[in-house]
Amino acid sequence: MVPQLDVQIEMLCDYECLVGEGPTWHDDEQCAYWVDIYQGALYRYDPASGSHAEVFRSDLYLGGFTIQRDGTFIFFMQDGTIMHWDGHELTPLFHRIATPHGADIRFNDVSADPAGRVFCGLTALMPAADKRRSLYRLDPDGSLRAVVDGLGCSNGIGFTPSHDAMYLTDSADGVIWKYAYDVATGHLGSREAFVTVTGQDEGVPDGMTVDAAGYVWSARWGGHKLVRHHPDTGQAVAEIRFPVERVSSVTFGGPDHAHLYVTTARGMVDGPDGPVVADPTPPAGALYRVDVGHLGIRGVAEPRSNSRLPSG
């Protein structure tokens, strides 16, 4: 039996996100941002005032984003589109990525490394185990290349505190992979299965983050929970249960990065006439906060992207 952490779970706001994802703490603003993938929306929460708002919306799915070193944003979207957003205007970096899968692609989850590279996973518009896509790497010089092929649903990405290994979640296969990583070159080396999730009640590994002690926090889509894994063994050492089924992603933020910001989702499933909402009941799709600082748990500031922008 995995111990439950003694914490208070606070619902901050509920935009009824179909797929709330990609929570990211903006240290300059001391605010949290997150997306609703299928609504193409970006939201912002300010803990100082308790205010929150939708700050961006697109006709394209918005799979994830990074914060640039100057505080602006890179959006990773439907059709392999990558855009820079300065808070007012969008500037295209890549209109589309040419793949054998045509228009049935979107970015899902992304993460920058300490050198400013961005690892960005492609998945199908509606992910499935038989629809295999790739993980790409966007380098600071503006080049983009596939670095891992054959992923069922590329999802949560994170790095060890020493930056000598990278975690990559494949939700379709229920595995969190651990790759040897060379931060000087961005090269991914050999991999091993760090966590393999089995059992329907456990849910599916989704977004993730790594705390200052190296423990991996994995959101469990369909499992009602976050799970904290030991950095050496991958063993589940603690859980936090949530009142909603689809817990989608997590990041550290707030004072001393002692708060977990957690996204959830209403979810989308295939219906007889196309995709339908899986759980229309609030608070599915809300943003949550959990204070873990009193337990001695802290996160670290996430690396920022350093993507080259078009001149002029």
ZAVEX-990943 format. One record per residue (C-alpha): x negated, y negated, z negated. Coordinates in steps of 0.001 Angstrom, whole numbers, plus 500000, padded with zeros to 6 digits. Layout:
// residues N
- u|v|w
- X|Y|Z
...
//
This chain:
// residues 312
- u|v|w
- 500000|500000|500000
- 498498|496676|501079
- 498678|494034|498288
- 500966|491034|498806
- 499319|487674|498155
- 500867|485485|495443
- 501708|482451|497563
- 504555|480096|498336
- 505771|479996|501945
- 507033|476588|503052
- 509086|476055|506195
- 508017|472699|507654
- 510285|472274|510673
- 512304|474371|513071
- 512347|473629|516804
- 513796|477105|517431
- 510745|477973|519495
- 511265|480803|521947
- 507589|481648|521538
- 505902|479310|519083
- 502154|479771|519497
- 498664|478334|519331
- 498729|476360|516049
- 495667|474115|515947
- 494520|471624|513325
- 493381|468241|514642
- 490772|467066|512137
- 490657|463513|513535
- 494382|463025|512989
- 494820|465414|510039
- 497806|466871|511876
- 498860|470268|513176
- 499803|470918|516803
- 501486|473970|518340
- 503328|474989|521504
- 506494|476699|522616
- 505177|478670|525583
- 508403|479156|527542
- 509672|475628|526910
- 506359|474114|528067
- 506411|471963|524913
- 503751|470662|522517
- 504700|469667|518978
- 502936|467699|516241
- 503354|467839|512460
- 501939|465147|510157
- 501645|466444|506570
- 500957|462976|505157
- 504427|461753|506096
- 506232|465028|506731
- 507169|463730|510188
- 507170|465931|513257
- 507998|465514|516929
- 507820|466972|520400
- 504984|465057|522052
- 504772|466717|525476
- 506935|468824|527775
- 506259|470396|531162
- 508210|472397|533719
- 505388|474956|533526
- 504919|477439|530718
- 502307|476130|528287
- 500293|479118|527095
- 497809|477330|524869
- 495488|474378|524478
- 492183|473272|523072
- 491196|469970|521530
- 488292|468313|523311
- 485356|466816|521428
- 486796|463365|522130
- 490148|464368|520591
- 492088|464798|523846
- 493603|468067|525054
- 493089|470772|527666
- 496314|472610|528568
- 496304|476206|529862
- 499519|476855|531729
- 501606|478917|534128
- 500120|480102|537461
- 496606|479713|536030
- 496963|475924|535982
- 494555|474008|533702
- 495188|470325|532910
- 493563|467581|530851
- 495953|465442|528780
- 494778|462227|527131
- 498050|461633|525334
- 499537|459764|528311
- 498429|461202|531656
- 497787|464684|533033
- 494713|465331|535173
- 494377|468704|536941
- 491199|470720|536417
- 492489|473848|538214
- 495787|473851|540104
- 495950|477640|540177
- 493722|480661|539781
- 493736|483049|542724
- 494419|486581|541457
- 495827|489767|543042
- 498967|489238|540935
- 500259|486143|542720
- 502548|483909|540679
- 503121|486505|537948
- 500491|485014|535647
- 500239|482534|532806
- 497710|481719|530160
- 498582|483029|526733
- 496037|482281|524021
- 492801|480306|524187
- 489870|479467|521925
- 486710|477386|522193
- 483291|478581|521060
- 480698|476400|519259
- 479094|475458|522601
- 482392|474092|523953
- 483194|477000|526269
- 486825|478115|526342
- 487921|481740|526445
- 491385|481838|527986
- 493464|484946|528503
- 495802|485532|531431
- 498880|487670|531036
- 501996|488400|533074
- 504903|485954|532784
- 506631|488651|530739
- 503726|490736|529353
- 503806|494531|529603
- 501293|497326|529085
- 501400|498252|532788
- 500703|494656|533918
- 496950|494290|533431
- 495293|490874|533577
- 491922|489315|532650
- 490177|487115|530099
- 488488|484083|531662
- 485761|481742|530431
- 485813|478030|531248
- 482277|476654|530910
- 481358|473019|530146
- 480059|472639|533707
- 483603|473206|534998
- 483098|476745|536293
- 485684|479425|535571
- 485078|483168|535699
- 486705|486426|534604
- 484731|488093|531821
- 487021|490944|530673
- 489383|492860|532975
- 492235|495288|532365
- 493918|493634|529375
- 497581|494419|528793
- 498263|491161|526943
- 495259|489016|526093
- 496010|487323|522794
- 494359|485981|519624
- 490655|485098|519870
- 488207|484191|517110
- 484544|484217|516135
- 482621|485465|513135
- 481153|482713|510922
- 477672|483555|512261
- 479005|483377|515867
- 477349|486688|516726
- 480658|488417|517485
- 483978|487517|519106
- 487369|489031|518356
- 489890|489542|521147
- 493395|490859|520592
- 495153|493000|523205
- 498747|493018|522002
- 499925|495535|524590
- 497435|498123|523344
- 497729|497175|519665
- 493980|496604|519298
- 491769|493799|518007
- 488447|494274|519789
- 485141|493054|518385
- 482512|492088|520984
- 478856|491370|520413
- 478446|487714|521357
- 475547|485528|522472
- 476558|481944|521730
- 473543|480630|523683
- 474812|482102|526968
- 478477|482944|526359
- 477760|486591|527198
- 480051|489270|525774
- 478196|492486|524952
- 479361|495878|523754
- 482703|496169|522025
- 484314|498280|519344
- 487865|498586|518074
- 487934|496441|514932
- 491629|497058|514138
- 494084|499460|515754
- 497706|498905|514779
- 500090|501861|514788
- 503577|502307|513420
- 506685|500384|514412
- 506989|498657|511028
- 503497|497190|511373
- 504439|495039|514341
- 502093|494032|517158
- 498819|492126|516600
- 499257|488639|518027
- 497431|485367|517294
- 494613|485276|514762
- 492044|483202|512926
- 488929|483813|510834
- 488378|482353|507368
- 485139|480974|505902
- 484297|484346|504341
- 484695|486122|507677
- 488023|487815|506979
- 490325|488115|509987
- 493944|486962|509694
- 496213|488659|512233
- 499808|487578|512901
- 502135|490530|513460
- 504814|490057|516090
- 507740|492182|514958
- 506125|492877|511583
- 507347|489918|509467
- 503801|489224|508260
- 500220|488035|508358
- 497551|490592|507550
- 494056|489812|506201
- 491353|492246|507358
- 487955|492938|505806
- 485138|491694|508096
- 483026|494844|507700
- 485616|497598|507944
- 488700|496029|509535
- 490723|497420|506625
- 493886|495516|505703
- 493234|494000|502268
- 496203|491626|501853
- 499502|490602|503443
- 501857|487642|503440
- 505474|488459|504261
- 507707|486001|506155
- 511499|485727|506433
- 511347|486067|510229
- 510396|489060|512339
- 508168|487534|515006
- 505120|485981|513343
- 503052|484822|516300
- 499895|482947|515279
- 497976|481219|512505
- 495281|478614|511880
- 493694|476889|508885
- 494222|473192|508271
- 494896|470573|505679
- 492597|469417|502881
- 489466|471597|502843
- 491209|473846|505395
- 492986|475532|502487
- 496415|475759|504180
- 497590|478322|506703
- 499810|476913|509469
- 501877|479731|510935
- 504014|479812|514077
- 506967|482115|514632
- 509273|482894|517549
- 512833|483654|518512
- 511388|485897|521217
- 512375|486813|524742
- 513453|490262|525931
- 514662|491606|529266
- 518452|491555|529635
- 520665|492890|532425
- 520593|489492|534165
- 517076|488427|533212
- 515248|487347|530035
- 517383|486565|526990
- 516681|485286|523475
- 515863|488173|521154
- 516713|486494|517832
- 518875|483336|517989
- 519202|483110|514202
- 517346|480302|512397
- 514684|480071|511063
- 513213|482249|513821
- 510908|479921|515749
- 510006|477657|512799
- 506591|476368|511711
- 505423|477460|508244
- 502669|476438|505834
- 501040|478562|503137
- 498650|477148|500525
- 495911|479734|499902
- 493388|477365|498352
- 494347|478378|494806
- 493200|481899|495721
- 489759|480617|496681
- 490463|481100|500390
- 489345|478487|502892
- 489121|478245|506642
- 486650|476340|508771
- 487076|473664|511414
- 487714|475345|514761
- 485218|474579|517544
- 486307|472066|520161
- 486170|472429|523905
- 483691|470442|525964
- 485218|470854|529394
- 483923|468663|532200
- 486580|466250|533415
- 487012|464888|536945
- 485152|461629|537429
- 487099|458520|538308
//
